[in-house]
Amino acid sequence: MQADLLISLRMSLTVSLLVLLFISGVVAQDGWGVDYKDKSICALKGSTVTIRCTYTYPRGRVVLRAFWTKQWGRGSEPPDLLDDPEYRGRVQYLGDKQHNCTLRLRNVRETDQSKYYFRFLTNQTGGKYQGAGGVDLSVTDLQVEVPERVIEGDEVTLTCKTSFSLYDRPTFTWYRNWNPLSSNTDQLHLQPVSREDAGRYRCAVLDQNLHSPVVTLNVRYGPKSVSVSVSPTGEILEGRSVTLACISHANPAVQNYIWFKGTSIVAEGETYTMKKISSVDSGEYKCRSSNEHGEKLSAALTLNVLYLRVEVPERVIEGDEVTLTCKTSFSLSYRPTFTWYRNGHRLSFRTDQLHLQSVSREDAGSYDCAVWSKNLRSPEVTLNVRLMQHLIQIRPIRTMFIMPVLYPVNPETPGMPRALQGQLLPLGLMRRFSTPASSTAVIK
């Protein structure tokens, strides 16, 4: 009875030991066994993997050959992994011919995903063994997961993901536009996200020299930094073509532009062109840009339209003395040099006035003036010279005869000479002999 109990106890202990050996990865049979430390390994594409392993065999045996293979040996001898061209230069046997069977695989590829077995041969006939079960190697890649739609102000998390859990817990590094960031976990938090966070991201496991593909984070936002530019730059001269451009940053791009002069809407579109600007166009201009995420009004741009004009007389007749004047709408703090042109040809005058004495029909044409120190040139005006009409006007000539009026002399006139008494005299002469008391001559 005691013998039967002892035998039963020994058998129970043997079964329990065999179960423990199988659980731990050791397949043992009469002293033969291979212990795979990890039944499955998840490796990153491009990484280096170490498959840890130990093996046992009966005493008195000498190991002649030890190698790894991807095939389960049945009948014919399976190929050695070291002889496979796909693994040449990447696989290294770190074990020995004693008990260590560790294998290292560098630059892991997707095609390396397989089951791997360790096999060894000894010096005795039939003394060979291959560890059952093997090690499953799975290969994954780093991928950065980003939200599909991101709007400025959102709380955003980027995740460095693999298709399954990694064998060990690596330290991650994040990059934006190839510049390293401070996060060292598998997640990068952007709270709140701004347009400056937009760019190209990737994650990496530096100790294994692994990098994910680059992904782009697109941050959507309303118009920013809205401003107005003017072309051409410098002084704005009346008669020229001037274009205002609305400059704005937005994502998506600005969909609508509206132009204001003061508070009045004057145009729509990204640019506003005034082909022949005049002094009435002077004032403050603003543009308002908008997209689906908002709108923004620019600061005001003040246009001061200057004019440089040539003044000509309305009616010019050949032979007249004519003066053309180059006038400005602004005061000059210095005495500039003016340049005059007739029909596009430069003239010799250098002041603001062009004098044409005894103008002729050869002087007719297009005139303009310029002040090159301010890069200003006036629009052209036309001088028309009318021809002199030679007319003869005949006027009648009148002949006038003046008859003197004679008055008889009063003999009693005081001071009247005797020789003149009784004669006819002009009134003016008679007044010379009139008395002071009377201014009227007495005529008889």
C-alpha positions, 0 to 999 in steps of 0.5 A, spaced: 500 500 500 505 504 501 509 502 495 503 504 491 502 511 494 509 512 493 509 511 486 503 515 485 506 521 488 512 520 484 508 520 477 504 526 480 511 530 481 513 528 474 507 531 471 507 537 475 515 538 473 513 537 465 507 542 466 512 547 469 517 546 463 512 547 458 510 553 461 517 556 462 518 555 454 523 549 456 521 543 452 525 537 455 526 530 453 531 525 456 536 532 458 534 535 451 531 542 451 531 549 448 528 555 453 526 561 448 525 566 453 520 570 449 514 566 445 513 572 441 517 579 440 514 585 436 519 589 433 520 596 430 521 596 422 529 598 422 530 596 429 535 591 432 532 585 435 535 580 440 532 573 441 534 570 448 535 563 448 538 557 452 539 550 451 540 543 454 543 536 452 545 530 456 552 529 459 557 526 455 555 529 448 559 535 445 555 540 440 558 540 433 553 545 430 548 550 433 544 554 428 537 558 427 532 556 422 525 558 420 523 551 418 521 546 422 526 540 421 522 534 419 526 529 415 531 533 411 536 538 415 533 545 415 537 551 412 541 555 417 539 562 417 546 565 417 546 562 410 540 565 407 542 571 403 536 575 405 539 575 412 546 576 410 550 581 414 544 582 419 544 576 423 549 574 428 549 568 433 551 570 440 550 564 443 556 558 443 556 550 443 555 550 451 548 552 453 547 559 450 543 560 444 541 567 443 540 571 436 541 578 434 537 581 428 539 588 425 535 592 421 529 588 421 524 588 415 517 587 414 519 580 410 523 578 417 516 577 420 516 569 421 517 564 426 524 562 428 527 555 431 533 554 434 537 547 432 543 543 434 547 537 433 551 533 437 557 528 436 553 522 437 548 518 432 541 521 432 544 526 437 540 532 434 535 537 437 530 542 435 526 547 440 519 546 439 514 552 439 519 557 436 519 565 437 514 569 433 517 575 430 512 581 428 514 587 425 511 594 425 512 601 423 512 607 427 506 612 425 504 619 427 496 619 428 494 626 427 486 628 427 483 629 420 481 637 422 484 641 426 482 648 428 486 654 431 484 653 439 483 646 439 486 641 444 490 636 439 494 630 441 499 627 436 500 619 437 506 615 435 503 608 434 505 601 432 500 596 430 501 592 437 505 593 443 512 593 443 517 588 446 520 593 451 518 600 453 522 605 448 523 613 449 520 617 444 523 623 441 518 628 437 520 633 431 517 639 428 520 641 421 526 637 423 527 641 430 526 636 436 521 638 441 521 636 449 516 631 449 519 624 450 512 619 451 508 616 445 504 622 445 505 630 444 500 634 446 498 641 443 493 645 448 491 649 445 493 649 438 495 655 434 497 656 427 505 656 429 504 649 431 502 647 423 508 643 420 511 637 419 511 632 424 515 625 426 516 621 432 523 617 433 526 612 438 533 614 438 536 608 442 534 604 436 535 609 430 528 609 428 524 614 425 516 614 423 514 617 416 513 625 416 506 627 417 503 634 416 499 637 421 494 642 418 491 648 422 485 652 420 484 659 422 481 665 420 484 671 417 490 674 420 495 680 419 491 683 414 494 689 411 494 694 405 500 695 400 500 700 394 503 699 388 507 703 385 510 705 392 512 712 393 509 719 391 502 718 388 501 722 382 494 724 379 493 720 372 497 714 374 494 707 375 495 705 382 493 698 385 492 697 392 493 689 394 490 686 401 495 682 404 492 676 409 494 670 412 488 664 413 487 657 412 483 656 408 485 661 404 481 668 404 474 667 400 472 674 400 475 681 400 471 688 401 474 695 400 472 701 404 474 708 402 472 711 409 466 707 411 463 706 404 464 700 400 468 701 393 470 695 391 471 687 392 477 682 390 484 681 393 486 688 389 483 694 387 486 698 381 484 706 380 487 706 373 487 714 372 487 716 380 485 723 381 485 728 387 478 726 389 481 719 390 485 721 396 483 718 403 483 712 407 482 705 405 481 699 408 480 692 406 476 686 410 478 679 408 474 673 411 473 665 410 469 660 414 473 661 420 472 669 421 474 675 418 478 681 420 479 688 418 486 691 416 489 698 418 487 704 414 492 706 409 492 713 407 492 715 400 495 723 398 494 724 391 499 729 388 498 732 382 503 735 377 499 739 371 501 743 366 497 749 365 496 752 358 491 758 355 485 756 353 485 760 346 492 761 343 493 765 336 499 765 332 504 770 334 501 771 341 506 771 347 504 764 351 507 761 358 506 754 360 506 753 368 508 746 371 503 746 377 503 742 383 498 740 389 504 740 394 509 745 397 516 744 395 521 745 401 527 746 396 527 749 389 527 743 384 529 743 377 523 742 372 524 738 366 519 740 360 517 735 354 514 737 347 512 731 344 516 727 348 522 730 347 526 734 352 526 742 352 532 746 355 527 750 360 529 748 367 524 752 371 516 751 372 514 756 367 515 755 359 515 761 355 513 761 348 514 768 345 511 770 338 508 763 338 508 759 332 504 753 329 510 749 330 510 750 337 503 746 337 503 739 340 503 735 347 507 738 353 508 735 360 513 737 365 517 733 370 520 734 377 525 728 377 528 729 384 521 727 387 520 722 381 514 725 378 512 727 371 505 730 369 500 728 364 501 730 357 496 736 355 495 739 348 497 746 346 493 748 340 495 754 336 490 758 331 492 761 325 492 769 324 486 771 320 489 777 315 482 782 314 482 789 311 477 793 314 475 799 311 472 805 315 469 812 312 473 818 313 469 824 315 471 831 314 469 836 319 469 844 318 468 848 324 465 855 323 466 860 328 460 864 331 461 871 331 457 876 336 456 884 335 460 888 339 457 893 344 460 900 344 459 901 351 463 895 353 468 898 358 475 897 355 473 896 348 478 899 343 475 904 339 477 900 333 473 894 335 467 897 336 461 895 332 465 889 329 463 882 330 467 878 335 468 871 337 465 870 344 471 868 348 474 874 345 468 878 348 469 875 355 476 878 355 472 885 355 467 884 360 466 887 366 468 883 373 461 884 375 458 880 369 460 874 366 455 875 360 456 879 354 451 884 352 450 883 345 446 888 341 
